[in-house]
Amino acid sequence: MSVTGRTGPGGHPVYEDATGIIQAEISDKSEVRVLATGAGQEPAPGVAARPLAG
């Protein structure tokens, strides 16, 4: 995952995978909001997230 330089709806940085398909906003409290990048997308249940070394 890499930082996109954009902020999400909560005002936190948005990260994306190498394809740009998976995007997530990650807060300073490690809260994750998966963002839809196309019509009909739904986050998969059971997705785990961890902070990136920075």
N, C-alpha and C positions, 0 to 999 in steps of 0.2 A: 504494500500500500504506500502511496505517496500523497503528499499534501497538494491540493489543487490551487491554493491561493484564493479560494472562495470561502464564504461562510454560509452555513445552513440557516434554516428557519429560526433556530435558537441562538444564532449569533456566534456559533463555534466553528472551528475549521472543518472543512470537508476533505476527506481522503478518498482515493479511488484505487482500484486494482490496475494492473498493467493494461487491461483492455478498456478501462473507463466505464465498463458496464456496472460494476459494483461500486457504489458510492455511499459513504456514511459520514455523518456529522458526529464528532466525538468531543464531548465536553471536558472541562478541566477536572470533573469528578468521575471521569471514565464512563459516563453515560453515552450510549450509542444510539443513534437514530439512523436506520437504513433508509436511503433516499431512492425513490423510484427514478429510473433514467429512461424509461420508455413506457408506452401504453400497456396496461395489463400486467405490469410487473408486481409481484408480491414477495416480500421477504420470506425466506425459508425459515421454518420453525427450528429452534435449537441452534441458531448461529451463535458462536462464541466470539468475543472480542477481547483484546488485551492491548494495553498501551504500547506504543512504539518507543523504542529507545531514541532519544532525541538529541 
